[in-house]
């Protein structure tokens, strides 16, 4: 499943346009059906990025942006017809990661989404997060839903390269290179043993991650 985008927009035609385009690039777009329940949808915590309009029923987008920034570190891109410089400055000052004015190029919107997700995934070098699971590099542990799992040196090295390349195939050669150091010889069998052990520990600790084997190529974290 692709990255999840929460689209907070009330223009039905624009919703359909954005949704169809982003779906084609493997993004899952969730929309707001009831504007009385926007906060609930936001704080379900299932989204990787929020596209936020300003002119909305009930409360405007700035209201929701303030709420988001009080509790969440999720990236937000404002997509609004309010093109005045003061409005754009206000949005950025309140914590938006980018501001796009309508009308806009859908290709540029996609490029900005990709850029913001790349930037925010690496903004904190000590913490890498995928699928609501956080890898703490300094403490060598993963934390999710108030559960933690400490990692051995090799488990940490493997998970770090998997997290950085989330949903992308990592070859066995890349993993061997990551594990190898001057103090320990790592061969193909050692890699297999380490991967098998890591898969088992993830399952035993009910961590919502899966390491899939791509036979003859390598592995992919989902």
PyMOL commands that set and color helices and strands:
alter all, ss='L'
color gray80, all
select helices_A, chain A and resi 12-23+38-42+61-71+85-93+106-121+153-164+172-179+188-204
alter helices_A, ss='H'
color red, helices_A
select strands_A, chain A and resi 4-8+28-31+49-52+75-80+98-101+127-130+133-136+141-144+147-150+169-171+211-214+218-221
alter strands_A, ss='S'
color yellow, strands_A
deselect
rebuild
show_as cartoon
